[in-house]
């Protein structure tokens, strides 16, 4: 019985490894097609959706992981990772050692993500309001600084800066700047504890 369980575990992880290799290769082809530079040791698990305005910029650093599969995130992923720029001036810059699971980043101005950032399952980051045809509004830049951790289902709205080494609790709605080195939660998201305490 132990032998059968061991065999099944090995078979499962072999399938996951194959998925990683195949998904990463397909993502690299997709990134090259869209003119998206990416750093070394990129890992993609599952499908990634990309739409880039031809004159806009999307840039991905070293050692980044895009996970679109619940096989490697047992919280559950609602949709594949999405990167989208809607205007020629838009800029998405993703630093080194950034990991995301089923996250959506939509940009008409700029979204800057620093190094060593963790984006939990199903995070939404958007520097613009939806339905521009019905409700005209200006986009505003988003900055997520180094060492930030967004819990699952966090939504970050336009014009927000999240400071270095801050943790944003699950299901939070970030509508205003959050300072560095704190834990913040809620709708709207507010700091409630310094990480130094």
C-alpha beads as a LAMMPS data file, in Angstrom:
LAMMPS data file: protein, C-alpha beads

197 atoms
196 bonds

1 atom types
1 bond types

-500.0 500.0 xlo xhi
-500.0 500.0 ylo yhi
-500.0 500.0 zlo zhi

Masses

1 110.0

Atoms # bond

1 1 1 0.000 0.000 0.000
2 1 1 2.847 2.390 0.846
3 1 1 4.455 1.659 -2.521
4 1 1 1.250 2.591 -4.377
5 1 1 0.865 5.879 -2.443
6 1 1 4.524 6.731 -3.081
7 1 1 4.091 5.977 -6.781
8 1 1 0.969 8.176 -7.005
9 1 1 2.740 11.091 -5.255
10 1 1 5.692 10.784 -7.613
11 1 1 3.351 10.653 -10.626
12 1 1 1.537 13.794 -9.393
13 1 1 4.748 15.798 -8.952
14 1 1 6.093 14.590 -12.313
15 1 1 2.919 15.979 -13.926
16 1 1 3.389 19.265 -12.057
17 1 1 7.022 19.487 -13.200
18 1 1 5.957 18.867 -16.810
19 1 1 3.266 21.552 -16.455
20 1 1 5.889 24.044 -15.163
21 1 1 8.302 23.345 -18.029
22 1 1 5.647 23.450 -20.765
23 1 1 3.881 26.522 -19.338
24 1 1 7.135 28.447 -18.929
25 1 1 8.170 27.694 -22.508
26 1 1 4.792 28.826 -23.879
27 1 1 4.886 31.991 -21.735
28 1 1 8.385 32.844 -22.992
29 1 1 7.135 32.538 -26.578
30 1 1 4.125 34.716 -25.724
31 1 1 6.325 37.352 -24.023
32 1 1 8.642 37.488 -27.021
33 1 1 5.662 37.860 -29.348
34 1 1 4.367 40.818 -27.310
35 1 1 7.861 42.348 -26.937
36 1 1 8.041 41.829 -23.178
37 1 1 11.572 41.486 -21.756
38 1 1 11.897 39.010 -18.885
39 1 1 14.757 38.069 -16.591
40 1 1 16.431 34.780 -15.791
41 1 1 14.762 31.816 -14.078
42 1 1 11.204 32.768 -15.046
43 1 1 8.637 30.167 -13.905
44 1 1 5.066 30.015 -15.179
45 1 1 2.586 27.379 -14.038
46 1 1 -0.556 27.182 -16.167
47 1 1 -1.805 29.766 -18.648
48 1 1 -0.991 33.477 -18.555
49 1 1 -3.124 36.063 -20.383
50 1 1 -1.251 39.006 -21.930
51 1 1 -2.538 41.981 -23.881
52 1 1 -0.038 44.772 -24.503
53 1 1 -0.613 48.002 -26.343
54 1 1 2.174 47.950 -28.972
55 1 1 3.790 51.173 -27.708
56 1 1 3.445 50.426 -23.985
57 1 1 5.986 48.756 -21.680
58 1 1 5.746 45.527 -19.698
59 1 1 8.979 44.381 -18.062
60 1 1 9.590 41.355 -15.826
61 1 1 12.632 40.893 -13.567
62 1 1 14.653 37.846 -12.519
63 1 1 13.332 34.817 -10.604
64 1 1 9.645 35.673 -11.056
65 1 1 6.860 33.111 -10.652
66 1 1 3.410 33.369 -12.267
67 1 1 1.106 30.634 -10.953
68 1 1 -2.251 30.113 -12.657
69 1 1 -2.834 26.581 -11.372
70 1 1 -4.503 25.430 -8.160
71 1 1 -2.173 22.426 -8.266
72 1 1 0.388 24.675 -6.569
73 1 1 -1.880 27.027 -4.639
74 1 1 -4.393 25.199 -2.509
75 1 1 -6.288 28.389 -1.586
76 1 1 -7.803 28.175 -5.055
77 1 1 -7.175 30.344 -8.086
78 1 1 -10.176 31.910 -9.838
79 1 1 -8.484 32.802 -13.127
80 1 1 -5.082 32.822 -14.848
81 1 1 -2.544 35.576 -14.224
82 1 1 -3.343 38.594 -16.434
83 1 1 -1.067 41.424 -17.609
84 1 1 -2.743 44.150 -19.666
85 1 1 -1.799 47.633 -20.814
86 1 1 -4.569 49.745 -22.306
87 1 1 -2.709 52.812 -23.623
88 1 1 0.567 53.515 -25.395
89 1 1 1.861 55.370 -22.309
90 1 1 1.144 52.475 -19.918
91 1 1 4.007 50.855 -18.040
92 1 1 4.035 47.684 -15.909
93 1 1 7.401 47.067 -14.252
94 1 1 7.783 43.898 -12.158
95 1 1 10.961 43.576 -10.076
96 1 1 13.028 40.544 -9.094
97 1 1 11.763 37.629 -6.986
98 1 1 8.083 38.508 -7.462
99 1 1 5.569 35.684 -7.010
100 1 1 1.884 35.844 -7.920
101 1 1 -1.021 33.401 -8.117
102 1 1 -3.979 34.133 -10.363
103 1 1 -3.359 37.885 -10.168
104 1 1 -4.677 40.505 -12.558
105 1 1 -2.695 43.668 -13.359
106 1 1 -4.404 46.208 -15.644
107 1 1 -2.702 49.464 -16.459
108 1 1 -3.302 52.712 -18.363
109 1 1 -0.635 54.777 -16.547
110 1 1 1.893 52.831 -14.470
111 1 1 2.093 49.912 -12.079
112 1 1 5.492 49.500 -10.407
113 1 1 6.143 46.378 -8.329
114 1 1 9.407 46.205 -6.378
115 1 1 11.608 43.244 -5.464
116 1 1 10.682 40.315 -3.199
117 1 1 6.936 40.960 -3.477
118 1 1 4.319 38.257 -2.848
119 1 1 0.886 38.626 -4.437
120 1 1 -1.595 36.134 -2.989
121 1 1 -4.267 34.252 -4.884
122 1 1 -6.658 36.346 -6.976
123 1 1 -5.223 39.796 -6.222
124 1 1 -6.490 42.614 -8.457
125 1 1 -4.241 45.601 -9.225
126 1 1 -5.598 48.347 -11.469
127 1 1 -4.504 51.947 -11.994
128 1 1 -7.736 52.929 -13.732
129 1 1 -11.481 52.751 -13.297
130 1 1 -13.476 50.415 -15.508
131 1 1 -15.850 51.364 -18.337
132 1 1 -14.007 54.458 -19.545
133 1 1 -16.603 54.855 -22.309
134 1 1 -19.347 55.520 -19.723
135 1 1 -17.405 57.073 -16.858
136 1 1 -14.420 59.109 -17.982
137 1 1 -11.755 59.309 -15.274
138 1 1 -7.996 59.621 -15.170
139 1 1 -5.744 56.717 -14.258
140 1 1 -3.208 57.193 -11.451
141 1 1 0.035 55.295 -10.799
142 1 1 0.347 52.401 -8.366
143 1 1 3.611 51.682 -6.541
144 1 1 4.126 48.499 -4.550
145 1 1 7.519 48.769 -2.864
146 1 1 10.051 46.051 -1.970
147 1 1 9.115 43.237 0.390
148 1 1 5.342 43.792 0.282
149 1 1 2.994 40.841 0.799
150 1 1 -0.593 41.094 -0.422
151 1 1 -2.881 38.414 1.017
152 1 1 -5.373 36.578 -1.156
153 1 1 -8.205 38.509 -2.842
154 1 1 -6.659 41.921 -2.149
155 1 1 -7.716 44.725 -4.509
156 1 1 -5.384 47.689 -5.037
157 1 1 -6.996 50.739 -6.661
158 1 1 -5.435 53.607 -8.608
159 1 1 -3.135 56.219 -7.075
160 1 1 -1.926 54.008 -4.218
161 1 1 1.582 53.482 -2.821
162 1 1 2.196 50.551 -0.467
163 1 1 5.385 51.027 1.578
164 1 1 8.315 48.661 1.967
165 1 1 7.844 45.410 3.928
166 1 1 4.141 45.966 4.532
167 1 1 1.623 43.114 4.782
168 1 1 -1.906 43.637 3.482
169 1 1 -4.448 41.219 4.967
170 1 1 -6.658 38.965 2.862
171 1 1 -9.755 40.459 1.176
172 1 1 -8.630 44.041 1.809
173 1 1 -9.526 46.940 -0.490
174 1 1 -6.587 49.363 -0.733
175 1 1 -7.870 52.826 -1.661
176 1 1 -5.196 55.052 -0.050
177 1 1 -1.440 54.968 0.605
178 1 1 -0.235 52.481 3.223
179 1 1 3.028 53.268 5.086
180 1 1 6.090 51.024 5.263
181 1 1 6.675 48.302 7.879
182 1 1 3.123 47.750 9.003
183 1 1 0.239 45.302 8.826
184 1 1 -2.924 46.720 7.256
185 1 1 -6.369 45.208 6.702
186 1 1 -9.943 46.118 5.932
187 1 1 -12.338 47.694 3.492
188 1 1 -11.077 50.361 3.171
189 1 1 -7.626 49.078 4.147
190 1 1 -5.988 50.794 7.142
191 1 1 -2.793 50.131 9.116
192 1 1 -3.474 48.590 12.515
193 1 1 -0.070 47.407 13.687
194 1 1 3.572 48.291 13.147
195 1 1 5.733 45.291 12.279
196 1 1 8.326 46.613 14.755
197 1 1 5.996 46.089 17.743

Bonds

1 1 1 2
2 1 2 3
3 1 3 4
4 1 4 5
5 1 5 6
6 1 6 7
7 1 7 8
8 1 8 9
9 1 9 10
10 1 10 11
11 1 11 12
12 1 12 13
13 1 13 14
14 1 14 15
15 1 15 16
16 1 16 17
17 1 17 18
18 1 18 19
19 1 19 20
20 1 20 21
21 1 21 22
22 1 22 23
23 1 23 24
24 1 24 25
25 1 25 26
26 1 26 27
27 1 27 28
28 1 28 29
29 1 29 30
30 1 30 31
31 1 31 32
32 1 32 33
33 1 33 34
34 1 34 35
35 1 35 36
36 1 36 37
37 1 37 38
38 1 38 39
39 1 39 40
40 1 40 41
41 1 41 42
42 1 42 43
43 1 43 44
44 1 44 45
45 1 45 46
46 1 46 47
47 1 47 48
48 1 48 49
49 1 49 50
50 1 50 51
51 1 51 52
52 1 52 53
53 1 53 54
54 1 54 55
55 1 55 56
56 1 56 57
57 1 57 58
58 1 58 59
59 1 59 60
60 1 60 61
61 1 61 62
62 1 62 63
63 1 63 64
64 1 64 65
65 1 65 66
66 1 66 67
67 1 67 68
68 1 68 69
69 1 69 70
70 1 70 71
71 1 71 72
72 1 72 73
73 1 73 74
74 1 74 75
75 1 75 76
76 1 76 77
77 1 77 78
78 1 78 79
79 1 79 80
80 1 80 81
81 1 81 82
82 1 82 83
83 1 83 84
84 1 84 85
85 1 85 86
86 1 86 87
87 1 87 88
88 1 88 89
89 1 89 90
90 1 90 91
91 1 91 92
92 1 92 93
93 1 93 94
94 1 94 95
95 1 95 96
96 1 96 97
97 1 97 98
98 1 98 99
99 1 99 100
100 1 100 101
101 1 101 102
102 1 102 103
103 1 103 104
104 1 104 105
105 1 105 106
106 1 106 107
107 1 107 108
108 1 108 109
109 1 109 110
110 1 110 111
111 1 111 112
112 1 112 113
113 1 113 114
114 1 114 115
115 1 115 116
116 1 116 117
117 1 117 118
118 1 118 119
119 1 119 120
120 1 120 121
121 1 121 122
122 1 122 123
123 1 123 124
124 1 124 125
125 1 125 126
126 1 126 127
127 1 127 128
128 1 128 129
129 1 129 130
130 1 130 131
131 1 131 132
132 1 132 133
133 1 133 134
134 1 134 135
135 1 135 136
136 1 136 137
137 1 137 138
138 1 138 139
139 1 139 140
140 1 140 141
141 1 141 142
142 1 142 143
143 1 143 144
144 1 144 145
145 1 145 146
146 1 146 147
147 1 147 148
148 1 148 149
149 1 149 150
150 1 150 151
151 1 151 152
152 1 152 153
153 1 153 154
154 1 154 155
155 1 155 156
156 1 156 157
157 1 157 158
158 1 158 159
159 1 159 160
160 1 160 161
161 1 161 162
162 1 162 163
163 1 163 164
164 1 164 165
165 1 165 166
166 1 166 167
167 1 167 168
168 1 168 169
169 1 169 170
170 1 170 171
171 1 171 172
172 1 172 173
173 1 173 174
174 1 174 175
175 1 175 176
176 1 176 177
177 1 177 178
178 1 178 179
179 1 179 180
180 1 180 181
181 1 181 182
182 1 182 183
183 1 183 184
184 1 184 185
185 1 185 186
186 1 186 187
187 1 187 188
188 1 188 189
189 1 189 190
190 1 190 191
191 1 191 192
192 1 192 193
193 1 193 194
194 1 194 195
195 1 195 196
196 1 196 197
